Amino acid sequence: MAGPNPILPTVSWTEEANAIAEVDFSLKYNEFSDLFKIISNHKRNEIQTRTNARKEISKYEREERDYFQLFKPSQYDVSTGDSALTAFDRDLKKVMDFSFFPTLREVYAAAGILQKAICLMTLQKGTTVFRGIYIQPFPEKDDGDLNIIVIVLKMVEDGAYFQEVNWPEDRPLDSSPFIIINKGHEKCLDRRFCNSFDVLKEDFNFNFLCSGTHTTDEEGLTIFDVLGDACYADKAANVFIRDIVGLHQSNLCFKEVYSRLIEKKMNVYINEREIQRANDEKNPKRRGKLQEQNRTNAQKKHLKEWKMFGEGDSFAVASLYHIELYVSDGSRHDIFHPICTSVDTVFKSSL
């Protein structure tokens, strides 16, 4: 069981915008003042309690796995045989059974459940300046303008605490002393998938990928290294990314598509004699079966050995991260769109 949460005082915005800086988040404790209580307050007819809110968050993230699995799990250790899927499921179980403080992923999920935009702010240490991010529901399900919920975040040693505040309709979200770091880039791919509230820190680069390129001077990097740096601020995330790309391509719904896309590079994993034997088979049914078997075997070996990065992998990255992926080797330029995803929304960014 998680420890109790502090009582966060009800805050009303006055003409003195920085009055919130004096709010004391270290008062008494009350387990009902947290993100899940905020969710239940906004959906009283459907989610009556904070316990129900935890269940709904877990259920929603599972239903939208194609998106929420991209957020780095709280614990992931590939050396112990851990997989991204196992780590994701473990996190959702912890959310549901009260043994887990909300992460940034749960705030994004809250925006989706409520179909409201959330402005998450925190006071910068030693200042009266608030730094925030504007979070829109993703995937988008409703059209039109979204109501905005303003939440102040307080980080303490054992977790994150949240307080919803009343924001005057006539006050712009980015009015001094409030800084919205992703203003104008709300629908761009950024480093939200770090799944850390460090994104609100002054020295953190949220890294909006809206220019169409992510460049590096380093040599010998794989696409997974580049993605790790671009989306997670950590090239070491390459193992996690490779894991979820592999899981995505192994998904029964998409498996056939990706096994066909590896056909052009099949000789990297399958002996040329086996390929030729299948192609020379005169019986059409048997020929098709042998060719399919070669593709399946090649794909299995590929996702285990990763000797190359092929066309199917580019489509997989585009599909997983909901982006248009541009790949150039100097002489050839290709663009890859999402082809295997249950999410219709695509980030306005390109990579």
C-alpha positions as CSV (number, residue, x, y, z in Angstrom):
1,M,0.0,0.0,0.0
2,A,1.2,3.5,-0.8
3,G,1.7,6.0,1.9
4,P,-0.9,8.6,2.7
5,N,-1.1,11.7,0.5
6,P,-0.9,15.3,1.9
7,I,-4.0,17.5,2.2
8,L,-3.6,20.0,-0.6
9,P,-5.5,23.3,0.1
10,T,-8.1,24.5,-2.3
11,V,-6.5,27.2,-4.4
12,S,-8.3,30.1,-6.0
13,W,-6.4,32.3,-8.4
14,T,-6.5,36.0,-7.5
15,E,-5.1,39.1,-9.3
16,E,-1.8,38.3,-7.7
17,A,-0.9,35.4,-9.9
18,N,2.1,34.4,-7.9
19,A,0.1,33.9,-4.7
20,I,0.1,30.2,-5.4
21,A,3.8,30.2,-4.6
22,E,3.0,30.4,-1.0
23,V,0.8,27.3,-1.0
24,D,2.0,24.8,1.6
25,F,2.0,21.3,0.2
26,S,3.4,19.8,3.4
27,L,0.3,20.0,5.6
28,K,-1.7,17.2,7.1
29,Y,-2.2,13.9,5.2
30,N,-5.3,12.7,3.5
31,E,-5.4,9.8,1.1
32,F,-8.2,11.3,-1.0
33,S,-6.3,14.3,-2.3
34,D,-4.6,13.1,-5.4
35,L,-4.8,12.7,-9.2
36,F,-7.4,9.9,-8.9
37,K,-9.7,12.1,-6.8
38,I,-9.5,14.8,-9.4
39,I,-10.6,12.3,-12.0
40,S,-13.5,11.1,-9.9
41,N,-14.6,14.7,-9.2
42,H,-14.8,15.4,-13.0
43,K,-16.7,12.2,-13.8
44,R,-19.0,11.7,-10.8
45,N,-21.7,10.0,-12.7
46,E,-19.3,7.3,-14.0
47,I,-16.4,7.2,-11.5
48,Q,-17.6,7.8,-8.0
49,T,-14.5,7.0,-6.0
50,R,-10.7,7.3,-6.3
51,T,-10.5,3.5,-6.2
52,N,-12.8,3.4,-9.3
53,A,-10.6,6.1,-10.9
54,R,-7.5,3.9,-10.5
55,K,-9.3,1.0,-12.1
56,E,-10.5,3.1,-15.0
57,I,-7.0,4.6,-15.6
58,S,-5.5,1.1,-15.6
59,K,-8.3,-0.2,-18.0
60,Y,-7.9,2.9,-20.3
61,E,-4.1,2.5,-20.6
62,R,-4.6,-1.2,-21.4
63,E,-7.2,-0.4,-24.0
64,E,-4.9,2.2,-25.6
65,R,-1.8,0.0,-25.2
66,D,-0.5,1.0,-28.6
67,Y,0.1,4.5,-27.2
68,F,0.7,4.1,-23.4
69,Q,3.2,1.2,-23.8
70,L,5.6,3.8,-25.2
71,F,6.0,5.5,-21.8
72,K,9.0,4.1,-20.1
73,P,7.9,1.7,-17.3
74,S,8.8,2.3,-13.7
75,Q,11.0,-0.8,-13.6
76,Y,12.6,-2.5,-16.7
77,D,15.6,-4.7,-16.5
78,V,16.3,-6.7,-19.6
79,S,19.1,-8.6,-17.8
80,T,16.6,-10.4,-15.7
81,G,14.6,-11.5,-18.7
82,D,12.1,-8.6,-18.3
83,S,10.1,-7.6,-21.3
84,A,8.5,-4.2,-22.1
85,L,5.1,-6.0,-22.1
86,T,5.7,-7.5,-18.7
87,A,6.9,-4.2,-17.2
88,F,3.8,-2.4,-18.7
89,D,1.4,-4.9,-17.2
90,R,3.2,-4.8,-13.9
91,D,2.8,-1.0,-13.8
92,L,-0.9,-1.2,-14.5
93,K,-1.4,-3.7,-11.7
94,K,0.4,-1.4,-9.3
95,V,-1.8,1.6,-10.4
96,M,-4.9,-0.5,-9.7
97,D,-3.9,-1.9,-6.3
98,F,-2.8,1.3,-4.6
99,S,0.9,0.4,-4.5
100,F,2.0,3.0,-7.0
101,F,2.1,6.8,-7.2
102,P,0.9,8.2,-10.5
103,T,3.5,8.8,-13.1
104,L,3.4,11.3,-16.0
105,R,1.8,8.5,-18.0
106,E,-1.2,8.5,-15.7
107,V,-1.7,12.3,-16.2
108,Y,-1.8,11.8,-20.0
109,A,-4.3,8.9,-19.4
110,A,-6.4,11.2,-17.2
111,A,-6.6,13.7,-20.1
112,G,-7.8,10.9,-22.3
113,I,-10.4,9.5,-19.9
114,L,-11.8,13.0,-19.1
115,Q,-11.5,14.2,-22.7
116,K,-10.2,17.5,-21.3
117,A,-6.9,19.2,-21.7
118,I,-4.7,19.3,-18.6
119,C,-2.2,22.0,-17.8
120,L,0.3,20.4,-15.4
121,M,2.4,23.0,-13.5
122,T,5.1,23.0,-10.9
123,L,6.8,25.7,-8.9
124,Q,10.5,26.1,-9.9
125,K,12.7,25.6,-6.8
126,G,13.8,28.9,-5.3
127,T,11.6,31.0,-7.5
128,T,8.0,32.2,-7.9
129,V,7.9,31.0,-11.5
130,F,5.7,28.0,-12.6
131,R,6.7,25.8,-15.4
132,G,4.1,23.7,-17.1
133,I,3.1,21.5,-20.0
134,Y,-0.2,21.5,-21.9
135,I,-1.5,17.9,-22.3
136,Q,-4.2,17.1,-24.8
137,P,-6.0,13.8,-25.0
138,F,-4.3,11.3,-27.2
139,P,-5.7,9.5,-29.1
140,E,-8.2,12.4,-29.8
141,K,-11.7,11.2,-29.7
142,D,-13.8,14.4,-29.6
143,D,-13.8,17.4,-31.8
144,G,-14.0,21.0,-30.8
145,D,-12.4,23.1,-28.1
146,L,-11.5,21.2,-24.9
147,N,-12.1,22.4,-21.4
148,I,-8.9,22.8,-19.4
149,I,-8.0,21.5,-16.0
150,V,-5.1,23.2,-14.3
151,I,-3.2,21.0,-11.8
152,V,-0.2,22.0,-9.7
153,L,2.3,19.2,-9.1
154,K,4.4,18.9,-5.9
155,M,7.2,16.3,-5.9
156,V,8.2,14.9,-2.5
157,E,10.5,12.1,-1.5
158,D,8.0,9.3,-1.8
159,G,6.0,10.4,-4.8
160,A,4.0,13.0,-6.6
161,Y,1.0,15.0,-5.2
162,F,-1.5,17.0,-7.2
163,Q,-3.8,19.9,-6.6
164,E,-6.4,21.1,-9.0
165,V,-6.8,24.9,-9.0
166,N,-9.5,27.3,-10.2
167,W,-8.2,29.2,-13.2
168,P,-10.0,32.4,-14.3
169,E,-11.3,32.1,-17.9
170,D,-9.9,35.5,-18.8
171,R,-6.3,34.6,-17.7
172,P,-4.0,33.2,-20.4
173,L,-2.3,30.0,-19.4
174,D,1.1,31.4,-20.2
175,S,0.7,34.7,-18.3
176,S,3.5,35.6,-16.0
177,P,4.8,33.9,-13.8
178,F,3.6,30.8,-15.7
179,I,5.6,29.3,-18.5
180,I,4.1,26.7,-20.8
181,I,7.1,24.9,-22.3
182,N,5.3,23.2,-25.1
183,K,3.2,26.1,-26.2
184,G,2.4,25.7,-29.9
185,H,3.8,22.2,-29.9
186,E,1.0,20.4,-28.1
187,K,0.5,17.9,-30.9
188,C,4.2,17.4,-31.6
189,L,6.2,14.3,-30.6
190,D,8.3,15.2,-27.6
191,R,9.9,13.5,-24.6
192,R,6.7,12.7,-22.7
193,F,7.7,9.0,-23.0
194,C,10.5,9.5,-20.5
195,N,7.5,9.1,-18.1
196,S,9.2,11.4,-15.6
197,F,8.1,14.7,-14.0
198,D,11.7,15.8,-14.6
199,V,10.3,17.1,-17.9
200,L,9.1,20.1,-15.9
201,K,12.5,21.0,-14.7
202,E,14.1,24.2,-16.0
203,D,17.2,22.4,-17.4
204,F,15.2,19.7,-19.2
205,N,14.8,20.0,-23.0
206,F,11.3,18.8,-24.0
207,N,12.7,18.4,-27.5
208,F,9.8,19.1,-29.9
209,L,10.4,17.1,-33.1
210,C,8.8,19.5,-35.5
211,S,11.6,20.3,-37.8
212,G,11.5,16.9,-39.6
213,T,15.1,15.9,-38.5
214,H,17.0,14.7,-35.5
215,T,20.7,14.9,-36.2
216,T,23.8,13.7,-34.4
217,D,27.5,13.8,-35.1
218,E,28.1,10.5,-33.5
219,E,29.0,7.5,-35.7
220,G,27.9,3.9,-35.3
221,L,24.4,4.8,-33.9
222,T,21.4,2.6,-34.7
223,I,17.9,3.9,-35.3
224,F,17.1,2.8,-31.7
225,D,19.9,5.0,-30.3
226,V,18.6,8.0,-32.2
227,L,15.0,7.3,-31.0
228,G,16.3,6.9,-27.4
229,D,18.0,10.3,-27.5
230,A,15.1,12.0,-29.4
231,C,12.2,10.7,-27.5
232,Y,13.6,9.6,-24.1
233,A,16.6,11.9,-23.6
234,D,18.6,8.7,-23.1
235,K,20.3,6.6,-25.8
236,A,20.3,3.7,-23.3
237,A,16.6,3.5,-23.9
238,N,17.5,1.8,-27.2
239,V,17.0,-1.7,-25.6
240,F,13.5,-0.8,-24.4
241,I,12.6,0.7,-27.9
242,R,14.0,-2.4,-29.7
243,D,11.9,-4.6,-27.4
244,I,8.6,-2.8,-28.0
245,V,9.3,-2.6,-31.8
246,G,9.9,-6.4,-31.7
247,L,6.7,-7.0,-29.7
248,H,4.8,-4.8,-32.1
249,Q,5.9,-6.8,-35.1
250,S,5.2,-10.1,-33.4
251,N,1.6,-9.0,-32.7
252,L,-0.8,-11.5,-34.3
253,C,-2.7,-8.7,-35.9
254,F,0.4,-7.4,-37.7
255,K,2.7,-10.4,-37.9
256,E,1.8,-11.3,-41.5
257,V,2.4,-7.7,-42.8
258,Y,5.9,-7.5,-41.3
259,S,6.9,-11.0,-42.3
260,R,6.1,-10.0,-45.9
261,L,8.1,-6.8,-45.6
262,I,11.2,-8.7,-44.6
263,E,11.2,-10.7,-47.9
264,K,13.6,-8.3,-49.7
265,K,16.2,-8.9,-46.9
266,M,15.4,-12.5,-46.2
267,N,18.8,-13.7,-47.3
268,V,20.4,-12.1,-44.3
269,Y,18.8,-14.8,-42.2
270,I,17.9,-17.6,-44.5
271,N,20.3,-19.7,-46.6
272,E,20.1,-18.9,-50.3
273,R,19.6,-22.6,-51.1
274,E,16.5,-22.7,-48.9
275,I,15.1,-19.5,-50.6
276,Q,15.8,-20.9,-54.1
277,R,14.3,-24.3,-53.2
278,A,11.1,-22.6,-52.2
279,N,11.0,-20.5,-55.3
280,D,11.7,-23.4,-57.6
281,E,9.0,-25.6,-56.1
282,K,6.5,-26.5,-58.9
283,N,3.5,-27.2,-56.8
284,P,1.9,-23.8,-56.2
285,K,0.5,-24.7,-52.7
286,R,3.7,-26.2,-51.5
287,R,5.7,-23.3,-53.0
288,G,3.6,-20.8,-51.1
289,K,3.9,-22.8,-47.9
290,L,7.7,-23.0,-48.2
291,Q,8.0,-19.3,-49.0
292,E,5.8,-18.4,-46.0
293,Q,7.9,-20.6,-43.8
294,N,11.1,-18.8,-44.9
295,R,9.5,-15.4,-44.2
296,T,8.3,-16.5,-40.8
297,N,11.7,-17.9,-39.9
298,A,13.6,-14.9,-41.2
299,Q,11.3,-12.6,-39.2
300,K,11.8,-14.6,-36.0
301,K,15.6,-14.5,-36.4
302,H,15.5,-10.8,-37.3
303,L,13.7,-9.8,-34.1
304,K,16.2,-11.8,-32.1
305,E,19.5,-11.0,-33.8
306,W,18.8,-7.5,-35.4
307,K,21.5,-7.9,-38.0
308,M,20.0,-5.1,-40.1
309,F,17.3,-2.5,-40.0
310,G,14.8,-3.0,-42.9
311,E,11.8,-1.5,-44.5
312,G,9.4,-3.3,-42.1
313,D,11.3,-1.9,-39.1
314,S,10.8,1.7,-40.5
315,F,7.1,1.1,-40.9
316,A,7.0,-0.4,-37.3
317,V,8.7,2.7,-35.8
318,A,6.3,5.0,-37.7
319,S,3.3,2.9,-36.6
320,L,4.4,2.7,-32.9
321,Y,5.3,6.3,-32.5
322,H,2.4,7.6,-34.6
323,I,4.7,9.7,-36.9
324,E,5.9,10.1,-40.4
325,L,9.4,8.7,-40.6
326,Y,11.9,10.1,-43.1
327,V,14.9,8.0,-43.9
328,S,17.7,9.2,-46.2
329,D,21.1,7.7,-47.0
330,G,22.2,10.7,-49.1
331,S,21.2,9.2,-52.4
332,R,17.8,7.9,-51.6
333,H,14.9,9.4,-49.6
334,D,12.0,7.4,-48.2
335,I,9.0,8.3,-46.1
336,F,7.2,5.7,-43.9
337,H,3.7,6.2,-42.6
338,P,1.9,4.3,-39.8
339,I,0.4,1.2,-41.3
340,C,-0.2,-1.1,-38.3
341,T,-1.9,0.7,-35.5
342,S,-5.2,1.0,-33.8
343,V,-4.6,4.7,-33.2
344,D,-5.9,7.2,-35.8
345,T,-4.1,10.2,-34.4
346,V,-0.7,11.0,-35.8
347,F,1.7,13.5,-34.3
348,K,2.3,16.6,-36.3
349,S,6.0,16.1,-35.9
350,S,8.2,14.1,-38.3
351,L,11.4,12.2,-37.5
